[in-house]
Amino acid sequence: MGLILVVVCAITAVLISIVAARFRNAALTRITAAQGVQENAYITLGSIEQYVQIRGEDRRNPVILWLHGGPGFPLTYMTGHYQTELEHDYTIAVWEQRGCGRTLYHNPDASNPTVDQLLSDLDELVDYLRKRFDRRTIILVGQSWGTVLATDYIHRHPRKIAAYIGVGQITDFLSGKILAAQQAEDRAHVKGNSRDAAELGRGIERLRATKRLEQLDVKMLERMIIISMKYLRNTAEMSGLQQMWTAFTSPQMRWMDMKWFLFASNTKNIIESQRNLVDYMYFRHRIEDLKCRYPMPVCFIQGDSDWITPTPMVWDYYATVVAERKEMVVIQSAGHTPFLDHPQRFCAAVKEFLTDCQCGASQAASR
């Protein structure tokens, strides 16, 4: 009985701490400015209602549209952790894409979308934001999978985008997985762990021989990633426990967010529910196939320990990019999500780049 009482008291204390933190964070992140906007709304895109969070202290500010990673892994409920320092100067829209998160639970029949569907939805959302906030152009930020959507989009509709920021930029996703495993294999050899090195070597050969999604050994891939991260992960990155605490104490977190997070944390679930998008990201998208010339300012923000979209590969691509202004920012002691690992450094990098390229002025709607 004594042990049960201790456990109950401990759980109660944790729950009280979470509730108190949620109230505190709600107060800290509430938009109260007269010209501000704080919305969690469903907007009709592609004939279905899709979830978009819009926040900012002055709706007359330049507009940023954030494209989340995955495919199918929105972190909208975490925005209070990493974007509040941007909300004074920008209006920020975060979209949960067709086939995932709150958008999927609102439209359960709209699963396993295609890239063309997402690009069409994205174009409608860009036009919606331009019209609503009286902007000629908006700023596009892509994170991981979102960089695939973003780069495809801006080469189709360059005149609608004032600037592009790629965070965890995908260049060649499959090659990136192989490069990370090779790096981990080398480190395993150095540490004398021949078993890990051998398993990574076998995984690399299997992955090199994989030419389409039907051939992908998901269990092997998961095992490769787990072993690789053991050698490549920086201890300064936000841990899983820290992410859980940040999520649970966010006033934006709801049951459907938790439900989707648990579902999407399983690689097999993502591959089955986002099959078209995963196939495109792994086997058909090569950023080099797109033009390396960008008619707008371009910035890549990477963690120095990002081995999901390896920073060395982004440096190589950056060297080929031609733009009116380009910048590469590497945040130290950060991984694939530098905005979670070091939000202040991330926001400072975004603001400095957009200020230097005067994107606010270029966004103003023509009258």
C-alpha positions in Angstrom: 0.0 0.0 0.0 2.8 2.4 0.8 4.4 1.9 -2.6 1.1 2.4 -4.4 0.6 5.7 -2.4 4.0 6.9 -3.3 3.4 6.2 -7.0 -0.1 7.9 -6.9 1.4 10.9 -5.2 4.2 11.1 -7.8 1.8 10.9 -10.7 -0.4 13.5 -9.2 2.5 15.8 -8.6 3.6 15.5 -12.3 0.1 16.1 -13.5 -0.3 19.2 -11.4 3.1 20.5 -12.6 2.0 19.9 -16.2 -1.3 21.7 -15.7 0.4 24.6 -14.0 3.0 24.9 -16.7 0.3 24.9 -19.4 -1.5 27.8 -17.7 1.8 29.7 -17.3 2.8 29.1 -21.0 -0.6 30.1 -22.2 -0.2 33.4 -20.4 3.3 33.9 -21.7 2.5 33.2 -25.3 -0.9 35.0 -25.5 -1.1 37.6 -28.2 -2.8 40.7 -26.8 -1.7 43.5 -29.2 -4.6 45.3 -30.9 -3.3 44.5 -34.4 -2.3 41.0 -33.4 -3.6 37.7 -34.6 -3.8 34.4 -32.7 -5.8 31.7 -34.5 -6.2 28.0 -34.7 -8.5 27.6 -37.7 -9.6 25.3 -40.5 -9.2 26.8 -43.9 -10.6 25.3 -47.1 -7.8 24.1 -49.3 -8.2 21.6 -52.1 -11.9 21.2 -51.2 -11.3 20.1 -47.6 -10.8 22.0 -44.4 -7.2 22.0 -43.3 -5.7 23.1 -40.0 -3.6 26.3 -39.9 -2.2 28.1 -36.9 -1.6 31.8 -37.4 0.2 34.0 -34.9 1.8 37.4 -34.8 1.7 40.7 -32.8 0.9 42.9 -35.9 -1.0 41.6 -38.9 0.7 44.3 -41.0 4.1 42.6 -40.6 5.6 40.4 -43.3 4.1 36.9 -43.5 6.0 33.6 -43.0 4.5 30.2 -43.9 6.1 27.2 -42.2 6.1 23.9 -43.9 6.6 21.0 -41.4 8.7 17.9 -41.7 7.9 14.2 -41.9 6.2 13.5 -44.2 3.4 13.7 -41.8 5.1 15.1 -38.7 3.7 18.5 -37.7 5.0 20.1 -34.5 2.5 22.9 -34.4 1.9 22.5 -30.7 5.6 23.3 -30.1 5.5 26.8 -31.7 5.4 28.4 -28.3 8.8 27.0 -27.7 10.6 28.2 -30.8 8.8 31.0 -32.6 7.6 33.5 -30.1 10.7 35.7 -30.7 9.7 36.0 -34.3 6.1 36.9 -33.7 6.9 40.6 -32.9 8.2 41.1 -36.4 6.4 38.5 -38.5 3.0 36.9 -38.8 3.6 33.2 -38.9 1.3 30.6 -40.4 1.9 26.9 -39.6 0.0 24.4 -41.8 -0.7 20.8 -40.9 -0.7 19.2 -44.4 -3.3 17.0 -46.0 -3.2 13.4 -44.7 -1.7 14.1 -41.2 -2.3 15.6 -37.8 -5.4 17.7 -37.2 -6.1 18.0 -40.9 -6.4 14.2 -41.2 -8.6 13.8 -38.1 -10.9 16.5 -39.6 -10.8 14.7 -43.0 -10.3 11.0 -42.3 -10.9 10.0 -45.9 -8.1 12.3 -47.2 -5.2 10.0 -46.4 -2.1 9.1 -48.4 -1.9 12.3 -50.4 0.2 12.9 -53.5 2.9 15.5 -53.9 0.8 17.2 -56.6 -2.1 17.5 -54.1 0.1 19.1 -51.5 1.6 21.5 -54.0 -1.9 22.5 -55.1 -3.0 22.9 -51.5 0.1 24.9 -50.8 -0.5 27.3 -53.7 -4.1 27.9 -52.4 -2.8 28.6 -48.9 -0.1 31.0 -50.3 -2.8 32.9 -52.2 -5.0 33.0 -49.1 -2.3 34.5 -47.0 -1.3 37.0 -49.6 -4.9 38.2 -50.0 -5.8 38.2 -46.4 -2.7 40.1 -45.2 -2.4 42.3 -48.3 1.0 40.9 -49.3 2.4 40.7 -52.8 4.7 37.9 -51.6 5.3 35.8 -48.5 8.4 34.2 -46.9 8.5 30.4 -47.1 10.3 28.3 -44.5 10.6 24.6 -45.0 11.8 22.1 -42.4 13.1 18.6 -43.5 10.3 17.1 -45.7 8.9 20.7 -45.9 12.1 21.7 -47.8 11.1 19.2 -50.5 7.7 20.9 -50.9 9.2 24.3 -50.6 11.9 23.9 -53.3 9.4 22.3 -55.7 6.9 25.1 -55.1 9.2 28.0 -55.5 10.5 26.8 -58.8 6.9 26.7 -60.0 5.7 29.9 -58.4 8.8 32.1 -57.8 6.9 35.4 -58.0 4.8 34.6 -54.9 7.8 34.1 -52.6 9.9 36.9 -51.1 12.6 34.6 -49.6 13.2 31.0 -48.8 14.7 29.5 -45.7 15.5 25.8 -45.6 15.9 24.2 -42.2 17.4 20.7 -42.3 17.5 21.0 -46.1 16.9 17.7 -48.1 19.2 17.3 -51.1 19.2 13.6 -51.7 17.5 11.8 -48.8 18.5 8.2 -49.5 22.2 9.2 -50.1 22.0 11.2 -46.8 20.9 8.0 -44.9 23.9 6.1 -46.5 26.4 8.9 -45.7 25.2 9.1 -42.0 25.5 5.3 -41.7 29.0 5.4 -43.2 30.0 8.1 -40.7 28.6 6.1 -37.8 30.3 3.0 -39.1 33.7 4.8 -39.0 33.1 6.0 -35.5 32.0 2.5 -34.4 35.3 1.1 -35.7 37.3 3.8 -33.8 35.5 2.9 -30.6 36.2 -0.8 -31.2 32.5 -1.8 -31.6 32.9 -4.3 -34.5 29.3 -5.6 -34.1 27.7 -2.2 -34.7 30.2 -1.5 -37.5 29.3 -4.8 -39.3 25.6 -4.2 -38.9 25.8 -0.7 -40.3 28.0 -2.0 -43.2 25.3 -4.6 -44.1 22.6 -2.0 -43.9 24.5 0.3 -46.2 24.8 -2.4 -48.8 21.1 -3.2 -48.5 20.1 0.4 -48.8 22.3 1.0 -51.8 20.6 -1.9 -53.6 17.1 -0.5 -52.8 15.7 1.3 -55.8 12.0 1.6 -54.9 9.8 1.8 -51.9 8.5 -1.8 -52.2 12.1 -3.0 -51.7 12.7 -1.0 -48.5 13.4 -3.1 -45.4 11.8 -0.9 -42.8 13.1 -2.9 -39.8 16.6 -2.7 -41.2 16.3 1.0 -41.8 15.0 1.7 -38.3 17.9 -0.4 -36.9 20.4 1.5 -39.0 19.0 4.9 -37.8 19.1 3.8 -34.1 22.7 2.6 -34.3 23.8 5.6 -36.3 22.3 8.1 -33.9 24.2 6.3 -31.0 27.4 7.6 -32.6 26.2 10.8 -34.3 23.8 12.4 -31.9 25.1 15.5 -30.1 24.3 15.5 -26.3 23.3 19.1 -26.6 20.3 18.3 -28.8 16.9 18.4 -27.2 16.3 14.9 -25.7 13.1 12.9 -26.2 12.1 13.5 -22.6 12.6 17.3 -23.0 10.5 17.2 -26.2 7.8 15.3 -24.3 7.8 17.8 -21.4 7.7 20.8 -23.9 4.8 19.2 -25.8 2.7 18.2 -22.7 3.2 21.7 -21.1 2.2 23.5 -24.3 -1.2 25.1 -24.2 -1.6 24.1 -27.9 -1.3 20.4 -27.2 -4.5 18.5 -27.5 -5.4 14.8 -27.5 -5.5 14.6 -31.3 -1.9 16.0 -31.4 -0.7 13.4 -28.9 -2.6 10.6 -30.8 -0.9 11.6 -34.1 2.5 12.0 -32.5 2.3 8.4 -31.1 1.2 7.1 -34.5 3.7 9.0 -36.5 6.6 8.0 -34.2 6.5 4.5 -35.8 8.3 4.5 -39.1 6.1 1.7 -40.5 3.0 3.8 -39.8 4.4 6.8 -41.6 5.4 4.8 -44.6 2.0 3.2 -44.9 0.0 6.4 -44.3 2.3 8.7 -46.3 3.3 6.2 -48.9 3.3 8.5 -52.0 5.2 11.2 -50.2 7.8 8.9 -48.7 8.4 7.3 -52.1 8.9 10.7 -53.6 11.3 11.9 -50.9 13.4 8.7 -50.8 13.5 7.7 -54.5 12.4 10.5 -56.8 13.3 13.9 -55.4 16.8 15.2 -56.2 17.3 18.8 -55.5 20.0 18.9 -58.2 17.4 18.1 -60.8 15.8 21.5 -60.0 17.5 24.7 -61.2 20.2 25.9 -58.8 19.3 29.5 -59.6 16.8 31.1 -57.2 15.1 34.4 -58.0 14.8 35.3 -54.3 17.1 35.4 -51.3 17.9 31.9 -50.0 19.1 30.8 -46.5 19.9 27.3 -45.2 20.0 26.8 -41.5 21.5 23.5 -40.3 22.6 22.0 -37.0 26.3 21.1 -37.0 25.3 17.5 -35.9 22.4 17.1 -38.4 22.9 13.6 -39.9 19.2 13.2 -40.9 19.9 15.7 -43.7 23.6 15.8 -43.5 25.1 19.2 -43.2 28.1 18.4 -45.5 25.7 17.6 -48.3 23.9 20.9 -47.8 27.2 22.7 -47.9 27.9 21.0 -51.3 24.5 22.1 -52.6 24.9 25.6 -51.2 28.1 26.0 -53.2 26.1 25.5 -56.5 23.2 27.9 -55.6 22.9 31.2 -57.5 20.7 33.8 -55.8 20.5 37.5 -55.4 21.5 36.8 -51.8 22.4 33.5 -50.2 23.5 32.5 -46.7 24.4 29.3 -44.9 24.0 29.3 -41.1 25.3 26.3 -39.1 24.1 26.3 -35.4 26.6 24.6 -33.1 25.6 21.8 -30.8 22.3 21.3 -32.7 20.9 18.4 -34.8 18.1 18.1 -37.3 15.8 20.4 -35.4 18.0 23.4 -34.5 14.8 25.5 -33.8 14.0 23.1 -30.9 17.6 22.6 -29.7 18.5 26.4 -29.6 15.4 28.5 -30.4 17.0 31.8 -29.5 19.9 31.2 -31.9 17.5 30.0 -34.6 15.3 33.0 -34.3 18.3 35.4 -34.4 19.5 33.7 -37.6 16.1 34.0 -39.2 15.7 37.7 -38.2 19.2 38.6 -39.3 18.9 37.1 -42.7 15.4 38.5 -43.4 16.5 42.0 -42.2 19.6 42.0 -44.3 17.7 41.1 -47.4 14.9 43.5 -46.6 12.2 41.0 -47.2 9.6 43.1 -45.4 9.8 45.8 -47.9 9.7 43.4 -50.9 6.6 41.8 -49.5 4.4 45.0 -49.6 1.4 44.6 -51.7 1.2 46.8 -54.8 -1.7 49.2 -54.6 
